[in-house]
Amino acid sequence: MIQSSKQVRSLPPYLFSIFHKKKVALTAQGVDVIDLGIGAPDLPTPPFIIDRLAEEIRKPKNHKYSPYGGCREFREAVADFYRSHYDVELDPETEVLTLIGSKEGIAHLISAVLDPGDGVLAPDPGYPVYQSAIHLAHGSTIRFPLDEENSYAPLFNQISPRDISRSKMMLLNYPNNPTGGTVELDTFEEAVRFAKEHKLSLIHDAAYDLVTFGDYKAPSLLQVPGAKEAAVEFGSLSKTFNMSGWRLGYVVGNKELIRSLSVYKSNMDTSQFLPIQLAGVTALRSDFSSVRANNRTYEQRLDLMMNAFSGMNIQAEKPKGTFFLWARVPDGYTSQGFSEKMLDEAGIILTPGTAFGQKGEGYFRMSLSVPIERLHEASIRMKKAMKGG
Ligand SMILES: *Cc1c(COP(=O)(O)O)cnc(C)c1O
């Protein structure tokens, strides 16, 4: 009898696959399900990026293994992006590493750095992958709250000395999934101070770094002077350039952390397909007009939904980043109860806040990664279901 390892058997079920099963079942029954649980862009990859892939894939020299840490061109493009966007200098050789998507990198870094029993401070609510990766690395997740009253920034001085002393790492994520919370550089300054004082490695997941609205520009953690002594930042082309299926990301910052991850990965994979990395170079060296156009699309959808919510008495603050809307469930409902009601009575998939941790109780997350007509339809159905009581 073949059995999975204890660690795999005791993993919490991956939430999004549960919703996927429900969606398949309902669709088979003829229900026109509107899936607002999606965590990936619905818009296509810009054609200029596809053109570069098409060009590079025809060259036989690109059919071989990539160097383990990724090709030099991609690492230089990342370093140049950090210089032009954030005024941060990086050594492409030692301070940049290509990843097969940032999820892979985050999970493997945790494994590369943790010893059994080590704690990791992780946000609640937060991206579920953090907890699973810590579990697979035999570590323990120590959650710190992100509260609406504090605009979803961490309250560093409320983390207990015991929790701090048990921890080896701290994870942050801004613009934040699921809350849409954003921060200014002072929060990162405090984070770096906190990490250095307590000898923690600081890991920043910046998957939505360029998915922002209006005048807001998300800072990089590496803009904090001396951040590289304690921190790395993960970036991804998935959300910014609608490349989620391509699997391309990077990590930048602290040399020692990057070296650990690089050693670990060189025993697991051989980096990403060269034509994909080279297409990524074209993306990172572009004028970013495709990113601005995407953001305008998300913001129109966001405005439509914010309007609809105010007519339904659903409270939500307009986020400055990400393509998620984090909203309070109406009075009298739990997160799970409200999400179930919307699925059963309106055919809409919303993610209950509790999918991201206990602190998500009382909230739901709605993805704006569907065409505006579908969002409009969803708002009509929601309104009707709520009138029905
Ligand atoms: C989508 C997402 C990622 C994963 O991105 P990939 O680069 O596609 O692996 C990482 N972190 C958060 C918070 C995300 O929402």
The ligand as an SDF file (V2000), in Angstrom:
LIG
                    3D

 15 15  0  0  0  0  0  0  0  0999 V2000
   -0.0240   34.8860   -7.3990 C   0  0  0  0  0  0  0  0  0  0  0  0
    0.7960   35.0270   -6.1720 C   0  0  0  0  0  0  0  0  0  0  0  0
    2.0800   34.4930   -6.0960 C   0  0  0  0  0  0  0  0  0  0  0  0
    2.6140   33.4900   -7.0940 C   0  0  0  0  0  0  0  0  0  0  0  0
    3.0430   33.9560   -8.2340 O   0  0  0  0  0  0  0  0  0  0  0  0
    3.8580   33.0540   -9.2520 P   0  0  0  0  0  0  0  0  0  0  0  0
    5.0220   33.9000   -9.5910 O   0  0  0  0  0  0  0  0  0  0  0  0
    2.9240   32.8310  -10.3990 O   0  0  0  0  0  0  0  0  0  0  0  0
    4.2560   31.7850   -8.6030 O   0  0  0  0  0  0  0  0  0  0  0  0
    2.8510   34.7410   -4.9730 C   0  0  0  0  0  0  0  0  0  0  0  0
    2.3580   35.4560   -3.9560 N   0  0  0  0  0  0  0  0  0  0  0  0
    1.1090   35.9570   -3.9740 C   0  0  0  0  0  0  0  0  0  0  0  0
    0.6350   36.7100   -2.8060 C   0  0  0  0  0  0  0  0  0  0  0  0
    0.2850   35.7470   -5.0730 C   0  0  0  0  0  0  0  0  0  0  0  0
   -0.9700   36.2040   -5.0610 O   0  0  0  0  0  0  0  0  0  0  0  0
  1  2  1  0
  2  3  1  0
  2 14  2  0
  3  4  1  0
  3 10  2  0
  4  5  1  0
  5  6  1  0
  6  7  2  0
  6  8  1  0
  6  9  1  0
 10 11  1  0
 11 12  2  0
 12 13  1  0
 12 14  1  0
 14 15  1  0
M  END
$$$$
